Every structure is written in C-alpha cells, then in structure tokens.
Amino acid sequence: LLAPGAEVDFDRLTRHVFTSSSCGICSKASIEAIQAQFPAIETRVVPRRAVLAALPAALRAAQATFDQTGGLHASALFTADGALQTVREDVGRHNALDKLVGRAFFDGALPLGESILLVSGRVSFELMQKALGAGIPVVAAISAPSSAAVAFAQASGQTLVGFLRPDGAGGMRMNVYAGTVAD
C-alpha cells in the first residue's frame, strides 16, 4: 500500500532485457544498470574469520521452524562481533531475505551498514542485489555463490564469503570471493 498522494516512477522500475526462467539477470549491461540504482558499500566492516566460523551454528540454533520441517531456508543478520540480531525462515531463500530486510525496514533500521548477513543456501546475484539495497556490507553463505554474485560483490564493495561449513577436522572452512576477512 502507498500513502495517499505517493507517486511511483514506473519508468525507473522498467527492465528491457531478455531473461529466461533460469536467469534473473543475463548481461553485464543489466548488472551495471542495476548497480546504478544502488550506491556502492562505503562502510568497511572487515569480519574476523573466527566470528564468521561461529555464525552457522548460531543460525542453526535459531531456526525453530526448520527443526520441525527440515525444509526451510533462513537468512540472519549478525553484528560485526557475531551477535545474532534477527532470523527469518521461508521455503524460498529469496523470501527469507525479503522478510529479513522487510523487518528491518519496518523497524527503521535501514541501512544495515554494520551487519553481516548469513544465508543458509546458495548466493545468487539477486541476493547480493537485495543485500546492497539494504546497505549490508558482508554476505556469508553456507553454500556457493554464482559467478554473477561474485562479480556484483566485487563491483559493489561488498565482502562475499561462501562454503562456510565444517572442514571435517573440527574447524570451519570458508572461501572469500570478494572483500577482506581478518584473521
């Protein structure tokens, strides 16, 4: 719902590109057009490796509905020190992030320039775009990022970490695709 008298610039929302059902964005020109709508990240949160390593367990402990169903994705916001701020779950990973950002919007907490986002699955370009729109400087994932997500993070000044999971030897492993992680 819009407030009475509110106006929407529909021309700004129009996309004139071909997309298939397997691709939310299919060209470098489209990425550049979308990045023009969002400022690059200026907040320089440099997450510590130990903080990132602790996030998956904190997320999993907060997933109440996943415990009942075993079939939900989650998105969580953490402080730079690893304190859990909020978690949202949904059958769709995009919906989980939308719920998280929507809650922050309604709470007046945007932009989220000092936060770390952890997602329970893969990271697509679209998830990076949503994180940038919310001002989130650090995105971490349990699984892999797409190549478009990596390119977007590099161009937007975001830190992107993937494959944040146990290493089989009692520790955690992670791949840093964009940005910097401190030891």
PAMIDREN-671605 format. One line per 2 residues: their letters; for each residue z, y, x of C-alpha. Coordinates in Angstrom, 2 decimals, padded with zeros to 5 digits. Layout:
# PAMIDREN-671605
A) Z/Y/X | ...
***
This chain:
# PAMIDREN-671605
LL) 000.00/000.00/000.00 | -000.78/003.50/001.13
AP) 001.26/006.58/000.46 | -000.13/008.92/-002.19
GA) -002.71/011.18/-000.58 | -003.12/008.99/002.51
EV) -006.66/008.74/003.83 | -008.27/005.89/005.73
DF) -011.06/006.39/008.25 | -013.11/003.29/007.37
DR) -015.80/004.16/009.94 | -013.20/003.68/012.69
LT) -012.42/000.20/011.37 | -016.05/-000.98/011.18
RH) -017.31/-003.57/013.68 | -021.05/-004.03/014.10
VF) -021.13/-007.19/016.18 | -022.12/-010.77/015.53
TS) -019.24/-013.22/015.57 | -019.11/-016.91/014.81
SS) -016.17/-018.79/013.39 | -015.27/-019.88/016.92
CG) -015.12/-016.42/018.43 | -013.13/-013.38/017.38
IC) -014.87/-011.26/019.99 | -018.03/-012.22/021.77
SK) -019.11/-009.48/024.14 | -017.90/-007.17/026.88
AS) -019.13/-004.18/024.86 | -016.89/-005.25/021.99
IE) -013.87/-005.59/024.27 | -014.46/-002.10/025.63
AI) -014.85/-000.70/022.11 | -011.53/-002.22/021.06
QA) -009.75/-001.08/024.22 | -010.92/002.46/023.47
QF) -008.72/002.34/020.36 | -005.56/001.50/022.31
PA) -004.10/003.21/025.37 | -003.57/001.08/028.46
IE) 000.01/-000.01/029.12 | 001.87/002.60/031.15
TR) 005.31/001.00/031.08 | 005.71/-001.03/034.23
VV) 008.02/-003.85/033.27 | 007.97/-006.39/036.10
PR) 009.56/-009.55/034.74 | 011.60/-011.76/037.02
RA) 010.48/-015.37/037.44 | 013.99/-016.64/036.55
VL) 014.02/-014.62/033.33 | 010.60/-015.93/032.29
AA) 011.66/-019.50/033.09 | 014.58/-019.25/030.64
LP) 012.55/-017.92/027.70 | 011.02/-021.17/026.35
AA) 014.46/-022.76/025.86 | 015.75/-019.63/024.12
LR) 012.70/-019.58/021.84 | 013.01/-023.26/021.01
AA) 016.72/-022.89/020.21 | 015.89/-020.08/017.75
QA) 013.15/-021.99/015.89 | 015.13/-023.12/012.83
TF) 012.11/-023.97/010.68 | 010.38/-025.84/013.50
DQ) 013.44/-028.12/013.63 | 012.78/-029.08/010.01
TG) 008.99/-029.39/010.15 | 007.84/-029.82/013.75
GL) 004.71/-027.90/012.84 | 005.15/-024.18/013.33
HA) 004.16/-021.67/015.94 | 006.54/-018.93/016.99
SA) 006.47/-015.51/018.58 | 009.58/-013.96/020.09
LF) 010.50/-010.64/021.64 | 012.88/-010.52/024.57
TA) 014.31/-007.68/026.63 | 013.27/-007.45/030.28
DG) 016.56/-009.19/031.10 | 015.74/-012.11/028.78
AL) 017.93/-011.29/025.78 | 016.34/-012.53/022.56
QT) 015.56/-009.68/020.16 | 013.70/-011.39/017.31
VR) 011.71/-014.52/016.45 | 009.13/-015.17/013.75
ED) 007.57/-018.53/012.84 | 004.42/-019.45/010.93
VG) 001.85/-022.25/010.78 | -000.57/-019.85/012.45
RH) 000.13/-018.35/015.85 | -001.60/-015.11/014.83
NA) 000.54/-014.88/011.69 | 003.73/-015.42/013.68
LD) 002.84/-012.46/015.91 | 001.81/-010.35/012.91
KL) 005.22/-011.00/011.33 | 006.97/-010.03/014.58
VG) 005.05/-006.78/015.02 | 005.37/-006.01/011.30
RA) 009.15/-006.35/011.50 | 009.21/-004.00/014.49
FF) 007.08/-001.53/012.54 | 009.40/-001.59/009.52
DG) 012.41/-001.23/011.84 | 010.84/001.83/013.51
AL) 010.90/000.04/016.88 | 007.26/000.58/017.91
PL) 006.08/000.87/020.62 | 007.73/-002.13/022.25
GE) 007.22/-000.87/025.79 | 010.23/-002.59/027.36
SI) 009.72/-006.00/025.76 | 008.46/-009.42/026.78
LL) 006.52/-011.37/024.16 | 006.63/-015.17/024.27
VS) 004.23/-017.19/022.13 | 004.58/-020.91/021.54
GR) 000.91/-021.81/021.96 | -002.32/-020.53/023.46
VS) -003.05/-016.84/024.04 | -006.32/-015.57/022.65
FE) -007.94/-012.20/023.17 | -006.78/-011.25/019.67
LM) -003.13/-011.92/020.51 | -003.42/-009.74/023.61
QK) -005.03/-007.03/021.49 | -002.17/-007.16/018.97
AL) 000.38/-007.03/021.80 | -001.36/-004.00/023.28
GA) -001.42/-002.29/019.89 | 002.35/-002.77/019.71
GI) 002.78/-001.47/023.27 | 004.01/-004.81/024.65
PV) 003.56/-004.85/028.44 | 004.33/-008.54/029.15
VA) 002.94/-011.56/027.30 | 004.00/-015.09/028.22
AI) 002.82/-018.34/026.68 | 003.79/-021.98/026.70
SA) 000.09/-022.87/026.91 | -003.16/-021.43/028.28
PS) -004.80/-018.03/027.84 | -008.50/-017.73/027.09
SA) -010.72/-016.11/029.71 | -011.19/-013.14/027.37
AV) -007.39/-012.78/027.09 | -007.12/-012.69/030.89
AF) -009.88/-010.07/031.20 | -008.29/-007.98/028.45
AQ) -004.83/-008.13/030.07 | -006.23/-007.12/033.45
AS) -008.13/-004.17/031.97 | -005.19/-003.09/029.79
GQ) -002.49/-003.20/032.47 | -000.59/-006.00/030.75
TL) 001.15/-008.84/032.54 | -000.05/-012.24/031.28
VG) 001.74/-015.49/032.13 | 000.59/-018.89/030.88
FL) 001.62/-022.53/031.13 | 005.30/-021.52/031.10
RP) 006.79/-025.01/030.94 | 008.91/-027.59/032.77
DG) 007.48/-028.74/036.08 | 008.80/-032.31/035.87
AG) 011.25/-031.77/038.74 | 013.94/-029.92/036.80
GM) 012.38/-026.47/037.23 | 009.78/-024.40/035.44
RM) 006.20/-023.67/036.35 | 004.02/-020.74/035.33
NV) 000.65/-019.24/036.12 | 000.40/-015.46/036.45
YA) -003.07/-014.39/035.27 | -002.61/-010.60/035.22
GT) 000.04/-008.18/036.39 | 003.04/-008.92/038.57
VA) 006.07/-011.20/038.37 | 009.05/-010.64/040.68
D) 010.83/-013.49/042.44
***
